[in-house]
Amino acid sequence: MSTSTIQQQRSSKKTAARALLSATVIGTLFLCWATFVNWQHGTHAAIHAGMGQGGVSFVMSMSMAFMLEFLFFYLPTSWSESHLL
């Protein structure tokens, strides 16, 4: 394996780890929030709401993290800098 291939594999593992960590934290926070807010409707409804909100938040956060990583690393630097000013 070449050095660039090894670096790309390490970079993709770090990207996946960051995305998984952020998605897990955000999914857990929204799961807890939805469960707490819906607790007055009964335990069954609160758990369903929490699992639904946590699952959707996890998937959305994971996909957004991967998209942001892609945009950050693969867009040309000159394009990004020229449009920010």
C-alpha positions as CSV (number, residue, x, y, z in Angstrom):
1,M,0.0,0.0,0.0
2,S,1.2,3.5,-0.7
3,T,1.5,6.2,1.9
4,S,-1.4,8.2,0.4
5,T,-3.7,5.2,0.5
6,I,-2.9,4.6,4.2
7,Q,-3.5,8.3,4.9
8,Q,-6.9,8.2,3.1
9,Q,-7.9,5.2,5.2
10,R,-7.0,6.9,8.4
11,S,-8.8,10.0,7.3
12,S,-11.9,8.1,6.4
13,K,-11.9,6.3,9.8
14,K,-11.5,9.6,11.6
15,T,-14.4,11.1,9.6
16,A,-16.6,8.1,10.4
17,A,-15.6,8.3,14.1
18,R,-16.5,12.0,14.3
19,A,-19.8,11.5,12.5
20,L,-20.7,8.6,14.7
21,L,-19.8,10.4,17.9
22,S,-21.8,13.5,17.0
23,A,-24.8,11.5,15.8
24,T,-24.8,9.4,19.0
25,V,-24.6,12.5,21.3
26,I,-27.3,14.4,19.4
27,G,-29.5,11.3,19.0
28,T,-29.3,10.6,22.8
29,L,-30.0,14.2,23.7
30,F,-33.1,14.3,21.5
31,L,-34.2,10.9,22.7
32,C,-34.1,12.1,26.3
33,W,-35.8,15.4,25.5
34,A,-38.7,13.8,23.6
35,T,-39.2,11.2,26.4
36,F,-39.2,13.9,29.1
37,V,-41.6,16.1,27.2
38,N,-44.0,13.3,26.4
39,W,-43.9,11.7,29.8
40,Q,-47.3,13.1,30.8
41,H,-48.9,11.1,28.0
42,G,-47.8,7.8,29.6
43,T,-44.7,5.7,29.6
44,H,-45.5,3.9,26.4
45,A,-46.1,7.0,24.4
46,A,-43.1,8.7,25.9
47,I,-40.8,5.9,25.0
48,H,-42.2,5.7,21.5
49,A,-41.8,9.5,21.0
50,G,-38.2,9.3,22.4
51,M,-37.2,6.4,20.2
52,G,-38.7,8.0,17.1
53,Q,-37.1,11.4,17.8
54,G,-33.7,9.9,18.8
55,G,-33.6,7.7,15.7
56,V,-34.5,10.5,13.3
57,S,-32.0,12.8,15.0
58,F,-29.3,10.2,14.8
59,V,-29.8,9.5,11.1
60,M,-30.0,13.2,10.2
61,S,-27.0,14.1,12.3
62,M,-24.9,11.3,10.7
63,S,-25.8,12.3,7.2
64,M,-25.2,16.0,7.9
65,A,-21.8,15.2,9.5
66,F,-20.7,13.2,6.4
67,M,-21.9,15.9,4.1
68,L,-20.1,18.6,6.0
69,E,-16.9,16.5,6.1
70,F,-17.2,16.0,2.3
71,L,-17.7,19.7,1.6
72,F,-14.9,20.7,3.9
73,F,-12.3,18.3,2.5
74,Y,-13.2,18.1,-1.1
75,L,-14.2,21.7,-2.1
76,P,-11.4,23.7,-3.5
77,T,-10.0,26.1,-0.9
78,S,-9.9,29.0,-3.3
79,W,-13.6,28.7,-4.0
80,S,-14.5,28.6,-0.3
81,E,-12.3,31.6,0.6
82,S,-13.4,33.7,-2.3
83,H,-17.1,33.4,-1.5
84,L,-16.8,34.1,2.2
85,L,-15.5,37.6,1.7
